[in-house]
Amino acid sequence: MHHIFRSFIDGLVAAGDTEHLRTVLADAGAALDLSCFAYLSMPSRRGDPPELISNYPVTWTDHYLREHYERVDPVIVEALTAIEPFEWGQEFTTKRLSKPQCALLDEAAQFGIRCGFTVPVHDSRGPVAAVTFAADEHRPTFQRCIEQNRSVLQLMAMYFHAHARRRLSINRVIDGIALSPRELQCLEWAAQGKSAWEIGRILNISRRTAAFHLDNAKAKFGVRTVCQAVAKLAAVKSTND
């Protein structure tokens, strides 16, 4: 476990962007037989979308964000009130969940997300994020890992949040216009000649989602083409340099 944790910390320090962070946590999870994870950071401003770093199926995460499921997700609802890490899964059937919450759990189950271990993350503002390790069922290996490494997984979640928050808070104001982390990422890859499909593969999102972020960037800049948005980005960066 010491070797896994040491490699995890070294990876966080060396990670240059959120995609590298995703790989670092995915590798650490895989070494512990925890194959699926999701880090969800709640927005600091009301109305802004949450930030998600995950290796869940892209089809599910795209749908989750598009439908604003973080607002009804019973795991996130509990994470925003709980202080200590908690396990979830079958016990949800004994709780009084709303119809939208039940529908969300049914949809998640179709993607192999049926149970998990979630670490709530708090700061001076209160609950701000959650790190979840999920599985399709409570297998003995999954349960054993959670039981044996509960405190270490909590520490890993805290370290991950600290590094992710730093990456997500990098100045994204271009010529007075604030871009989201994804919008800036997609625009920077577009500046390297990547298509929406290629950007989707690089960022582990769908082509449609990559195109959506590029369209948002164009709208914020008040331009009609990606090339024009890239030119605006390049002009500001050259001025700053």
Summary of the structure (lengths in Angstrom):
residues: 241
radius of gyration: 18.6
end to end distance: 43.2
largest distance: 58.9
contacts: 707
relative contact order: 0.12
helix: 58%
strand: 15%
